Structure formats: C-alpha cells, structure tokens
Amino acid sequence: MILQPVALRRCASCERWQGPRQATDDGQAVRIPGEDSSGLCAGGPWDGSERRARAACGRWLRWHALPPTA
C-alpha cells in the first residue's frame, strides 16, 4: 500500500471519495492500494465520476475517519 499525505488534500483523504483506503493511526496520511487507485466522487463537483486517489479538487472535505487537526 502507498501512503498519501492528508496535507496534500487529494481525493484519497476527501470525505466524498469512495475508493479503497485506510486512515493511518496518526491521521496524517491515508493508505491506498496503488498509484492507479480510483473511486467514485459522491456529491462533489465530480459527482458520479471516477477519480484517481491522487487527483486534486477545490472542494475537498476532510474524511470523517481521520482525526481532526489540532
């Protein structure tokens, strides 16, 4: 699995992204299966579209499985 830092605000750490992922224990990153991991956007500007885990979007929302930032 590959780590995707939450600070980059990519699809993998967005509440709306529906692809395979796991939050790290410290909440600083998300584990994704690989470079080409993808999932559907649900409710965002790309609603219903397949998006790669590392794609960027101006409407990013922190994934609820990640602890809040201090």
ZADO-1210 file (C-alpha; in nm, 4 decimals, padded with zeros to 6 digits):
<atoms>
<atom x="00.0000" y="00.0000" z="00.0000" code="MET" pos="1"/>
<atom x="00.1065" y="00.3578" z="-00.0673" code="ILE" pos="2"/>
<atom x="00.0786" y="00.6473" z="00.1769" code="LEU" pos="3"/>
<atom x="-00.0935" y="00.9651" z="00.0575" code="GLN" pos="4"/>
<atom x="-00.0380" y="01.2617" z="00.2962" code="PRO" pos="5"/>
<atom x="-00.3608" y="01.4281" z="00.4093" code="VAL" pos="6"/>
<atom x="-00.1939" y="01.7710" z="00.3898" code="ALA" pos="7"/>
<atom x="-00.1932" y="01.7442" z="00.0084" code="LEU" pos="8"/>
<atom x="-00.5769" y="01.7472" z="00.0089" code="ARG" pos="9"/>
<atom x="-00.6190" y="01.4850" z="-00.2618" code="ARG" pos="10"/>
<atom x="-00.9189" y="01.2616" z="-00.3314" code="CYS" pos="11"/>
<atom x="-00.7872" y="00.9767" z="-00.1141" code="ALA" pos="12"/>
<atom x="-00.8384" y="01.1878" z="00.2008" code="SER" pos="13"/>
<atom x="-01.1657" y="01.3504" z="00.0909" code="CYS" pos="14"/>
<atom x="-01.4994" y="01.2627" z="00.2505" code="GLU" pos="15"/>
<atom x="-01.6619" y="01.2354" z="-00.0936" code="ARG" pos="16"/>
<atom x="-01.4188" y="00.9848" z="-00.2473" code="TRP" pos="17"/>
<atom x="-01.5465" y="00.6257" z="-00.2458" code="GLN" pos="18"/>
<atom x="-01.2318" y="00.4300" z="-00.3327" code="GLY" pos="19"/>
<atom x="-01.0369" y="00.1752" z="-00.1241" code="PRO" pos="20"/>
<atom x="-00.8349" y="00.3365" z="00.1571" code="ARG" pos="21"/>
<atom x="-00.7348" y="00.3206" z="00.5214" code="GLN" pos="22"/>
<atom x="-00.6504" y="00.6048" z="00.7573" code="ALA" pos="23"/>
<atom x="-00.3162" y="00.5828" z="00.9361" code="THR" pos="24"/>
<atom x="-00.3268" y="00.5742" z="01.3166" code="ASP" pos="25"/>
<atom x="-00.1928" y="00.9288" z="01.3461" code="ASP" pos="26"/>
<atom x="-00.4365" y="01.0667" z="01.0851" code="GLY" pos="27"/>
<atom x="-00.1586" y="01.2284" z="00.8848" code="GLN" pos="28"/>
<atom x="-00.1931" y="01.0012" z="00.5810" code="ALA" pos="29"/>
<atom x="-00.4227" y="00.7611" z="00.4001" code="VAL" pos="30"/>
<atom x="-00.3148" y="00.4210" z="00.2690" code="ARG" pos="31"/>
<atom x="-00.4216" y="00.3436" z="-00.0882" code="ILE" pos="32"/>
<atom x="-00.3617" y="00.0160" z="-00.2762" code="PRO" pos="33"/>
<atom x="-00.1525" y="00.1664" z="-00.5572" code="GLY" pos="34"/>
<atom x="-00.0623" y="00.4595" z="-00.7795" code="GLU" pos="35"/>
<atom x="-00.3623" y="00.3995" z="-01.0059" code="ASP" pos="36"/>
<atom x="-00.6264" y="00.3521" z="-00.7311" code="SER" pos="37"/>
<atom x="-00.9565" y="00.5135" z="-00.8191" code="SER" pos="38"/>
<atom x="-01.3092" y="00.5535" z="-00.6866" code="GLY" pos="39"/>
<atom x="-01.6279" y="00.7463" z="-00.7436" code="LEU" pos="40"/>
<atom x="-01.6800" y="01.1026" z="-00.6284" code="CYS" pos="41"/>
<atom x="-02.0068" y="01.1172" z="-00.4318" code="ALA" pos="42"/>
<atom x="-02.1603" y="01.4617" z="-00.4014" code="GLY" pos="43"/>
<atom x="-01.8665" y="01.6771" z="-00.5003" code="GLY" pos="44"/>
<atom x="-01.8076" y="01.8726" z="-00.8195" code="PRO" pos="45"/>
<atom x="-01.7115" y="01.5464" z="-00.9935" code="TRP" pos="46"/>
<atom x="-02.0252" y="01.3679" z="-00.8623" code="ASP" pos="47"/>
<atom x="-02.0610" y="01.0225" z="-01.0138" code="GLY" pos="48"/>
<atom x="-01.7257" y="01.0409" z="-01.1921" code="SER" pos="49"/>
<atom x="-01.4378" y="00.8014" z="-01.1438" code="GLU" pos="50"/>
<atom x="-01.1475" y="00.9901" z="-00.9823" code="ARG" pos="51"/>
<atom x="-00.7944" y="00.8795" z="-00.9046" code="ARG" pos="52"/>
<atom x="-00.6860" y="00.8781" z="-00.5415" code="ALA" pos="53"/>
<atom x="-00.4185" y="01.1382" z="-00.6089" code="ARG" pos="54"/>
<atom x="-00.6425" y="01.3791" z="-00.8024" code="ALA" pos="55"/>
<atom x="-00.6927" y="01.7305" z="-00.6665" code="ALA" pos="56"/>
<atom x="-01.0166" y="01.9238" z="-00.6257" code="CYS" pos="57"/>
<atom x="-01.1020" y="02.2689" z="-00.4938" code="GLY" pos="58"/>
<atom x="-01.3940" y="02.1326" z="-00.2882" code="ARG" pos="59"/>
<atom x="-01.2002" y="01.8866" z="-00.0691" code="TRP" pos="60"/>
<atom x="-01.3592" y="01.7838" z="00.2640" code="LEU" pos="61"/>
<atom x="-01.1579" y="01.6044" z="00.5319" code="ARG" pos="62"/>
<atom x="-01.2569" y="01.2359" z="00.5520" code="TRP" pos="63"/>
<atom x="-01.4526" y="01.1582" z="00.8709" code="HIS" pos="64"/>
<atom x="-01.2248" y="00.8591" z="00.9522" code="ALA" pos="65"/>
<atom x="-00.9320" y="01.0985" z="01.0045" code="LEU" pos="66"/>
<atom x="-00.8945" y="01.2622" z="01.3446" code="PRO" pos="67"/>
<atom x="-00.9442" y="01.6411" z="01.3405" code="PRO" pos="68"/>
<atom x="-00.6365" y="01.8585" z="01.3147" code="THR" pos="69"/>
<atom x="-00.5182" y="02.0466" z="01.6212" code="ALA" pos="70"/>
</atoms>
